[in-house]
Amino acid sequence: MDHSFFLRGLAIGFSIAAPVGPIGVLCIRRTLAEGRLCGFASGLGAATADAVYGCVAGFGLTAVSDLLVSQQTGLRLIGGLFLVYLGVKSFFARPAGSAATRNGGALAGAYGSTFLLTLTNPMTILSFAAVFAGLGLGGGATNYAGAALLVLGVFLGSALWWLCLSGGVGLFREELNDDHFRWVNRISGTIIAGFGLLAFVSSRH
């Protein structure tokens, strides 16, 4: 078994997760407002979706990828509307000092929301397919054991990025007061909603 597949998966997962987009802003906002655990749970949702798309590309499931790409307009519309909703919700959220303690259900919600948001971005599967093809991976070029190692690496690489992001941002949480949290909520909410409106507009063309 070639363990280089795992190392390549780690690099792919980390590099695809690292650019800060709406999911990154959402993770940062939740880390500052609710704590590292909530931020990391949000990141794990995105990492799981990355692994799903990694499976599609790594095992050469072209029928699935073709279906997702063919439905990209509807998916972008759904994802855009969801981002606008989350942005407005973040904008008007209470400061962390008066926010309720996060429970298991809330963490599951944080995980589920980013999982669904990442799945509604068809460009993710295209990114994986392009990277895998460039490295000569996926489809017929990879056996099932190698593909499984690849997908595991993608998940752990993506999760490592979200762990680093939530852990690093969490270091600043204790320095913020309620006024700071209000501005964090307003700024992040505006950015997230802006990403949503952009996705909505792109889905109409």
C-alpha positions as a Markdown table, in Angstrom:
| # | Residue | x | y | z |
|---|---|---|---|---|
| 1 | Met | 0.0 | 0.0 | 0.0 |
| 2 | Asp | 1.4 | 3.4 | -1.0 |
| 3 | His | 1.2 | 5.7 | 2.0 |
| 4 | Ser | 2.2 | 8.6 | -0.2 |
| 5 | Phe | -1.6 | 8.8 | -1.1 |
| 6 | Phe | -2.3 | 9.7 | 2.5 |
| 7 | Leu | 0.4 | 12.5 | 2.6 |
| 8 | Arg | -0.9 | 13.9 | -0.7 |
| 9 | Gly | -4.4 | 13.9 | 0.6 |
| 10 | Leu | -3.3 | 15.8 | 3.7 |
| 11 | Ala | -1.7 | 18.5 | 1.5 |
| 12 | Ile | -4.7 | 18.7 | -0.8 |
| 13 | Gly | -7.2 | 18.9 | 2.0 |
| 14 | Phe | -5.2 | 21.6 | 3.8 |
| 15 | Ser | -4.6 | 23.7 | 0.7 |
| 16 | Ile | -8.2 | 23.6 | -0.5 |
| 17 | Ala | -9.6 | 24.5 | 2.9 |
| 18 | Ala | -7.1 | 27.3 | 3.7 |
| 19 | Pro | -8.3 | 30.1 | 1.4 |
| 20 | Val | -10.6 | 32.3 | 3.6 |
| 21 | Gly | -14.1 | 32.4 | 2.0 |
| 22 | Pro | -17.6 | 32.5 | 3.6 |
| 23 | Ile | -17.0 | 29.3 | 5.6 |
| 24 | Gly | -13.7 | 30.7 | 7.0 |
| 25 | Val | -15.4 | 34.0 | 8.0 |
| 26 | Leu | -18.2 | 32.0 | 9.6 |
| 27 | Cys | -15.7 | 29.8 | 11.5 |
| 28 | Ile | -13.9 | 32.9 | 12.7 |
| 29 | Arg | -17.1 | 34.6 | 13.9 |
| 30 | Arg | -18.3 | 31.5 | 15.7 |
| 31 | Thr | -14.9 | 31.0 | 17.4 |
| 32 | Leu | -14.9 | 34.6 | 18.6 |
| 33 | Ala | -18.5 | 34.6 | 19.6 |
| 34 | Glu | -19.0 | 31.1 | 20.9 |
| 35 | Gly | -15.6 | 29.6 | 21.6 |
| 36 | Arg | -13.0 | 27.3 | 19.9 |
| 37 | Leu | -15.2 | 24.2 | 20.1 |
| 38 | Cys | -18.0 | 25.8 | 18.1 |
| 39 | Gly | -15.6 | 27.2 | 15.6 |
| 40 | Phe | -13.9 | 23.8 | 15.2 |
| 41 | Ala | -17.2 | 22.0 | 14.9 |
| 42 | Ser | -18.1 | 24.4 | 12.0 |
| 43 | Gly | -14.8 | 23.6 | 10.4 |
| 44 | Leu | -15.3 | 19.9 | 10.7 |
| 45 | Gly | -18.6 | 20.3 | 8.8 |
| 46 | Ala | -16.6 | 21.7 | 5.9 |
| 47 | Ala | -13.9 | 19.1 | 6.2 |
| 48 | Thr | -16.6 | 16.3 | 6.0 |
| 49 | Ala | -18.0 | 17.8 | 2.9 |
| 50 | Asp | -14.5 | 18.1 | 1.5 |
| 51 | Ala | -14.1 | 14.3 | 2.2 |
| 52 | Val | -17.4 | 13.6 | 0.4 |
| 53 | Tyr | -16.2 | 15.5 | -2.7 |
| 54 | Gly | -12.8 | 13.8 | -2.3 |
| 55 | Cys | -14.6 | 10.4 | -2.5 |
| 56 | Val | -16.3 | 11.5 | -5.7 |
| 57 | Ala | -13.1 | 12.6 | -7.3 |
| 58 | Gly | -10.8 | 9.9 | -5.8 |
| 59 | Phe | -13.1 | 7.0 | -6.7 |
| 60 | Gly | -13.9 | 8.4 | -10.1 |
| 61 | Leu | -17.6 | 8.8 | -9.5 |
| 62 | Thr | -18.2 | 10.7 | -12.7 |
| 63 | Ala | -22.0 | 10.3 | -12.7 |
| 64 | Val | -22.2 | 12.0 | -9.3 |
| 65 | Ser | -19.8 | 14.8 | -10.2 |
| 66 | Asp | -21.7 | 15.4 | -13.5 |
| 67 | Leu | -25.0 | 15.5 | -11.7 |
| 68 | Leu | -23.6 | 18.1 | -9.2 |
| 69 | Val | -22.2 | 20.3 | -11.9 |
| 70 | Ser | -25.4 | 20.1 | -13.9 |
| 71 | Gln | -27.3 | 21.3 | -10.9 |
| 72 | Gln | -24.8 | 24.0 | -9.9 |
| 73 | Thr | -27.3 | 26.9 | -10.6 |
| 74 | Gly | -29.8 | 25.6 | -8.1 |
| 75 | Leu | -27.1 | 24.7 | -5.6 |
| 76 | Arg | -25.6 | 28.1 | -5.8 |
| 77 | Leu | -29.0 | 29.7 | -5.3 |
| 78 | Ile | -29.7 | 27.5 | -2.2 |
| 79 | Gly | -26.2 | 28.1 | -0.8 |
| 80 | Gly | -26.5 | 31.9 | -1.4 |
| 81 | Leu | -29.8 | 32.2 | 0.3 |
| 82 | Phe | -28.5 | 30.2 | 3.3 |
| 83 | Leu | -25.5 | 32.4 | 3.5 |
| 84 | Val | -27.7 | 35.5 | 3.5 |
| 85 | Tyr | -29.8 | 34.0 | 6.3 |
| 86 | Leu | -26.6 | 33.2 | 8.3 |
| 87 | Gly | -25.2 | 36.6 | 7.7 |
| 88 | Val | -28.3 | 38.4 | 8.9 |
| 89 | Lys | -28.5 | 36.1 | 11.9 |
| 90 | Ser | -24.9 | 36.8 | 12.7 |
| 91 | Phe | -25.4 | 40.6 | 12.3 |
| 92 | Phe | -28.1 | 40.7 | 14.9 |
| 93 | Ala | -26.7 | 38.0 | 17.2 |
| 94 | Arg | -26.2 | 38.9 | 20.9 |
| 95 | Pro | -22.7 | 39.5 | 22.2 |
| 96 | Ala | -20.9 | 36.5 | 23.6 |
| 97 | Gly | -21.3 | 37.7 | 27.1 |
| 98 | Ser | -25.0 | 37.4 | 27.0 |
| 99 | Ala | -25.2 | 34.4 | 24.6 |
| 100 | Ala | -26.4 | 31.0 | 25.8 |
| 101 | Thr | -23.9 | 28.3 | 26.6 |
| 102 | Arg | -23.3 | 26.0 | 23.6 |
| 103 | Asn | -24.8 | 22.6 | 23.9 |
| 104 | Gly | -24.5 | 19.4 | 21.8 |
| 105 | Gly | -27.4 | 20.4 | 19.7 |
| 106 | Ala | -25.9 | 23.8 | 18.9 |
| 107 | Leu | -22.6 | 22.2 | 18.0 |
| 108 | Ala | -24.4 | 19.8 | 15.7 |
| 109 | Gly | -26.1 | 22.8 | 14.1 |
| 110 | Ala | -22.8 | 24.5 | 13.6 |
| 111 | Tyr | -21.4 | 21.3 | 12.0 |
| 112 | Gly | -24.4 | 20.7 | 9.9 |
| 113 | Ser | -24.7 | 24.3 | 8.5 |
| 114 | Thr | -21.1 | 24.4 | 7.2 |
| 115 | Phe | -21.4 | 20.8 | 5.8 |
| 116 | Leu | -24.5 | 21.8 | 3.8 |
| 117 | Leu | -22.9 | 25.1 | 2.7 |
| 118 | Thr | -19.8 | 23.4 | 1.4 |
| 119 | Leu | -21.8 | 20.7 | -0.4 |
| 120 | Thr | -23.8 | 23.5 | -2.2 |
| 121 | Asn | -20.6 | 24.8 | -3.8 |
| 122 | Pro | -20.2 | 22.7 | -7.0 |
| 123 | Met | -16.8 | 24.4 | -7.6 |
| 124 | Thr | -15.4 | 22.3 | -4.8 |
| 125 | Ile | -15.8 | 19.1 | -6.8 |
| 126 | Leu | -14.2 | 20.7 | -9.8 |
| 127 | Ser | -11.3 | 21.8 | -7.6 |
| 128 | Phe | -10.8 | 18.3 | -6.3 |
| 129 | Ala | -11.1 | 16.8 | -9.8 |
| 130 | Ala | -8.6 | 19.2 | -11.2 |
| 131 | Val | -6.0 | 18.7 | -8.4 |
| 132 | Phe | -6.4 | 14.9 | -8.5 |
| 133 | Ala | -6.1 | 14.8 | -12.3 |
| 134 | Gly | -3.0 | 17.0 | -12.1 |
| 135 | Leu | -1.4 | 14.6 | -9.7 |
| 136 | Gly | -2.4 | 11.5 | -11.6 |
| 137 | Leu | -4.8 | 10.4 | -8.9 |
| 138 | Gly | -8.4 | 9.3 | -8.9 |
| 139 | Gly | -10.5 | 7.3 | -11.4 |
| 140 | Gly | -8.7 | 4.3 | -12.9 |
| 141 | Ala | -5.3 | 5.6 | -11.8 |
| 142 | Thr | -6.0 | 4.8 | -8.2 |
| 143 | Asn | -6.9 | 1.5 | -6.5 |
| 144 | Tyr | -9.5 | 1.5 | -3.8 |
| 145 | Ala | -7.0 | 1.3 | -0.9 |
| 146 | Gly | -5.1 | 4.2 | -2.3 |
| 147 | Ala | -8.3 | 6.2 | -2.9 |
| 148 | Ala | -9.4 | 5.5 | 0.7 |
| 149 | Leu | -6.1 | 6.7 | 2.0 |
| 150 | Leu | -6.3 | 9.8 | -0.2 |
| 151 | Val | -9.8 | 10.7 | 1.1 |
| 152 | Leu | -8.7 | 10.1 | 4.7 |
| 153 | Gly | -5.8 | 12.5 | 4.1 |
| 154 | Val | -8.1 | 15.1 | 2.6 |
| 155 | Phe | -10.4 | 15.0 | 5.6 |
| 156 | Leu | -7.6 | 15.2 | 8.1 |
| 157 | Gly | -5.8 | 17.9 | 6.2 |
| 158 | Ser | -8.9 | 20.0 | 6.0 |
| 159 | Ala | -9.7 | 19.4 | 9.7 |
| 160 | Leu | -6.1 | 20.4 | 10.6 |
| 161 | Trp | -6.6 | 23.8 | 8.9 |
| 162 | Trp | -9.8 | 24.4 | 10.8 |
| 163 | Leu | -8.2 | 23.3 | 14.1 |
| 164 | Cys | -5.3 | 25.8 | 13.4 |
| 165 | Leu | -7.8 | 28.6 | 12.5 |
| 166 | Ser | -10.2 | 28.1 | 15.4 |
| 167 | Gly | -7.3 | 27.6 | 17.8 |
| 168 | Gly | -5.4 | 30.7 | 16.6 |
| 169 | Val | -8.5 | 32.9 | 16.5 |
| 170 | Gly | -9.6 | 31.6 | 19.9 |
| 171 | Leu | -6.4 | 33.1 | 21.5 |
| 172 | Phe | -7.9 | 36.6 | 21.0 |
| 173 | Arg | -11.3 | 35.8 | 22.4 |
| 174 | Glu | -10.5 | 36.7 | 26.0 |
| 175 | Glu | -9.3 | 40.2 | 24.9 |
| 176 | Leu | -12.7 | 41.2 | 23.5 |
| 177 | Asn | -15.6 | 42.8 | 25.4 |
| 178 | Asp | -19.3 | 43.0 | 24.4 |
| 179 | Asp | -18.7 | 46.1 | 22.2 |
| 180 | His | -16.0 | 44.3 | 20.3 |
| 181 | Phe | -18.3 | 41.2 | 19.9 |
| 182 | Arg | -21.1 | 43.4 | 18.5 |
| 183 | Trp | -18.7 | 44.7 | 15.8 |
| 184 | Val | -17.5 | 41.2 | 15.1 |
| 185 | Asn | -21.1 | 40.1 | 14.6 |
| 186 | Arg | -21.9 | 43.1 | 12.4 |
| 187 | Ile | -18.8 | 42.9 | 10.3 |
| 188 | Ser | -18.8 | 39.1 | 9.8 |
| 189 | Gly | -22.5 | 39.1 | 9.2 |
| 190 | Thr | -22.2 | 41.7 | 6.5 |
| 191 | Ile | -19.3 | 39.8 | 4.8 |
| 192 | Ile | -21.2 | 36.5 | 5.0 |
| 193 | Ala | -24.4 | 38.0 | 3.6 |
| 194 | Gly | -22.3 | 39.7 | 0.9 |
| 195 | Phe | -20.9 | 36.3 | -0.2 |
| 196 | Gly | -24.5 | 35.0 | -0.2 |
| 197 | Leu | -25.7 | 37.8 | -2.4 |
| 198 | Leu | -22.7 | 37.2 | -4.8 |
| 199 | Ala | -23.6 | 33.5 | -5.0 |
| 200 | Phe | -27.3 | 34.4 | -5.6 |
| 201 | Val | -26.4 | 36.9 | -8.4 |
| 202 | Ser | -24.0 | 34.4 | -10.0 |
| 203 | Ser | -26.7 | 31.7 | -10.0 |
| 204 | Arg | -28.9 | 34.0 | -12.1 |
| 205 | His | -26.5 | 34.2 | -15.0 |
